[in-house]
Amino acid sequence: MHTDQRLTEAYKSARIEYFDENSKYVFFSDCHRSNGSNSDEFIKNRNNYLFALEYYYKNGFTYVEAGDGDELWEHPHFRDIKNAHSDVFDMLKRFFYEDRLIMLYGNHNIYLKNQEYVESNYYTYYNNYEEKNYDFMKGLKPCEGLVLKHKKTQQEILVVHGHQGDFSNDQFWVLSMLSLKYFWRYLHALGAKSPSSPVGNMNKRHKIEKNFVKWIKKHKKMIICGHTHRLKYPRNNELPYFNIGCCLYPTSITNIEITGGEIQLVQWKVLPDEDGVLQIRRQILRGPNPIEKYDISKSELNEN
């Protein structure tokens, strides 16, 4: 299917959340939490991620994970990932039980589209020491799309992973998954990238972005997504295509915040202070700008 059709399907079936100037949302994507082995790229930024999550939890944000949180293509047994990153999931569980966690599925964790898989893997966890099951995220219902709708202006923001319409990672995801699981997975541990991934393929990445921009122009909706691992915050003359980036950069993670009626792109990175002491710092890379600036149903924004 074409990107226009797939995005429209995701929009029509999306979970709807109403927001206003008092709402606080933080968007992460492409964590690719794995099993702690050499191929687990998430490990290098796990401390950055945990520190960021603690900040957002204490400051009352709702956590939105826009797909590919867990690397289920390589490790379909979620318990292996849960055991490797138990501190991370303890943090996510705190968001969940305060009704402040929204989980979307992407291509690498598309198993979450199957509610039976979710119930078998995410509803309970097994405590090896006590040899018994405990509730984990019981009641979790991942979705493909999220629509944030402003209570007063009715402005809509579509949040998806971003694989919609990416042929090899959408309609033919099974073949790409098998290729990664039984071949590229081992080269991945040595640093090689799969050619089917938009991360290592600039032409493919740009094509995906252009197709999303076409949908935005046609349907007059702002989009927040991930998938390409390429952060994006639109310039003044560009249509509102926002890309969260990922948690797999060499020394940092990026995310998007909506708070106080404004949107901004944020980076968390380990940096030295004036005494050479390493600290995790939050830096605003782009923005903030008012959300209504990107309501193209009422403006004349044009594609650059």
N, C-alpha and C positions, 0 to 999 in steps of 0.2 A: 504494500500500500504506500501511497505517497505521504509525505510529511503533513500536508494540509489535512488529509483525511484522518490520519492517526492523531494529530493534535486536537482536531475537532472532536473525535471520539473521547479522548481523555478529558476534554473540557466538559462535554455533556454528561459524563459519568462521574465527575469530580466531587469530592467532598467539599462542602461549602462552609466557610468560617467567616463570620462578620467581625469587622475590626473598625477601630476609630483612632483618634489621636492618643488615647490612653493605652492602646494595645502595644505589646512588645513581642516581636517574633525574631528568632535567629535561625538562619538557614545554613545547614551544612550539607555537603554532598561528597560522594566519592572518597569515603574514608578507606574502603577496601580492607576492613579489619580481617585479618587472616589467622593462621594457627600458631604464630610465633616462630615459624621457621625462617630460613634465609630468604624466602620469597615474600615474606610479610613486610611490605613497604610501609605499612602504617606504624610500625614500631618506632621508627626514627622520630616521629612527631607525636608519639602518644602522650608525652608529658605536656607538650603545648596544648593538645586537645583536652586533656583532663583539666588543666588550669583554666582553659577557656570555658569549659562546661561548668566548672565551679562558679565562675564569674556570672554566667548567664542564669544559673540556678538561684544564686543569692539575690540577683537583681530582677527576678520575677519574669523572665522571658519564657515564652513557649518555644520549645525546640522542634524544628522541622527538619527531618532528615530526607533530603530529596534524592533518594536512590543510591544504590551501590554502597550502602553502609557496611555490609558484610560481604566478603568475597566467597560467595557460595558456588561459583563456577569451579573454583579450584578445590574448595572444601565444603561439599554439600552437607556434611554432618555438623550442624551448628554448634554442637557441644564442644567440638575442638576449638572453635573460635571463642566461645564463651569462656572456656577454661583458660585460654591464653590471655584474655583481656577481662578478667573478672572485675577489676576495679572500674573499668569503663562501663561495664553493664550494670554495676551497682549504682553508678551515677545516672545512667539512663533510666534505671528503674525508679529512681527518685522523681524524675520528671513525669514518668508514666503514671505513678500513683497519685500525683497531684493534677492529673489531666492536663499536662503541659508537654506532651510528646505526640507528634504527628509523624508517622513513618510512611514514606512513599517507596515503592520498589522501582529499581532500575533494571538494566539487562543483567548485571552480575548478581543480583539477588532477586531475580524474577520468580524464584520459587515462592516468594511471599505472596504472589498472586493466588496461590493455592491455600485456601484457609485451613485445610486439613494439615498441610505442612506447618503452618504457623502454630496451630494448636498443639501439634506434636513436639515442636521444637522451642517455642517461645512462651508457652503458657506455664510450664514448670521447668525446674532444673533439678538434677540429681546431686545430692551432697554425698561425695564419696566417703567422707569421714563418718557421717551419721548413717550412711546407707539408706537414705530415704529421699523422696521427692518433696520439693517445696514449690509454692506458687512463685512464678517469675513475672511475666507480663500477661497475666491472664486477662483475656478480653481484647488484646491487641488486634486491630484490623487494618493492616496496611492497605494503601490505595495507590492507584496510578497517578491521579491528579488531585490537586487541591486548588480551589478558587477562594481567594480572599476577597470579600466584598465589603466595601466601605458602607457603614451604617447610614451615613447622611448623603453622600454623593452618588452612591451605587457604583462607583468605580470598581472594576474587577481586575484582579491579578491572578494569572494562571501560573501555578507552580507544578512542574513535572521534572522527571529526571533529565530528559533530553535525548533519549535514544529513539524516540518515536520517528519513524520514517528512515532511520539509519539501517539500511537493508540487512547487512550482515549481523547487526546487533539487535534487530527487532524481529522481522519475519523469519529470518534464518538464524536466530540466536542459538538454537540447539547445535548446529554445525560449528559455529564459532566457539561455543562452550566446550565441545568435544575436542576441538583443536587445541584450545588452551589447556584443558585438563590433562590430555595425554601426550602433548608435545611441547607447546610453548611454556607450560608451567615449569619445566625443568630448565629451559633456557632463561626463563624469567628470573630464576634464582641467581643467574649469572649476569643479569642486567639487560637481557635482550627484550625487545618489545614486539608484540604481535602485530603483523601488518594489517590485521582487521580492526585494530583499535584506532580511534580517532586521535588518541594521545600522541602516537608516533607518526601520524600521517597528516601533514599540514593541509594538503588539498582536500582531504576528506573532512577535516575539521572545519575548514572555511565553507565547504558546501553545506554542512549541517547548519552552520550559523546563518548562511544566506537563506536557506529554506525556512528557518524559524522567523527571520525578519519578514519574509514574504507573508507568512501567516499573520504576523502582528499587523502588518499594513492592511491586509484584507479584512481581518476580524476586529481590528481596533482594540486589542487587548495587550496589556503589558505581560511579559513572561519573565519568570525567574527559573533557571534550570542549572544543570551541571553537565556531566557526561564527557565533555571534551577536555576537562581539566584545565581549560584556558579561561581565566577570570576575565570578566567583561562588565564594564560600567559605561553606559552610553554617553557620548559627548552631547553637547547642547543641540546639535542638528541631526541627531540620530534617533531612530525609533527605539522604544524601550525594551531592548533585549538585554537582560542581566544574566551573567553567568557567575555562579558562586565560586568557581575554581575547584580546589580539592584540598585534601589533607596529606598529599603525597609530594609536595615540593621538597627540595633537598633540605631546607632548614626552616620551613614555615608552613602554616596552614592559613587558609582564607575562608571567609564566610560573609554573609550579608545580614545586616540588621535592619529591622523596621521598628522604630520607636519614636514616640512623640510626633507621629504623622510624617516622619522623614525616613529616607532610606540611605544606607551607606555601605560601602565595601570595606571590610576590616581584615587585617592580617595579625596573626599571633606569631612571634618570632623570639628566639633566644638572642639577646644582645648584651654587651657588657655595659656597666655603668661607669662613672668617672674613676672608680677605684679598680676597675677590671673584674668586678663581680658579675657573673652571668645571671641574667634575669629574663623571665618571659614577659614580653611587653605587647600590649595591644596598640596597634597603629591604625588609624583611619587612612585608607589609601585613596578613596574617592568619596565625594559627598561631604556632609549630608545635603540632600535635596528634598524638597517637599514631594510627597507621593502624588499630589494632584498635578504636578508638573508633567507626569507621564500618563495622564488620562487623555489618550489621543482620540477618544470619542468626542472630545470637546476642544481639541487643539488642532494645529496645522503642522505637526511634526512631519518631516519628510525624510526618507531614507537617504543617507549620505552617498 
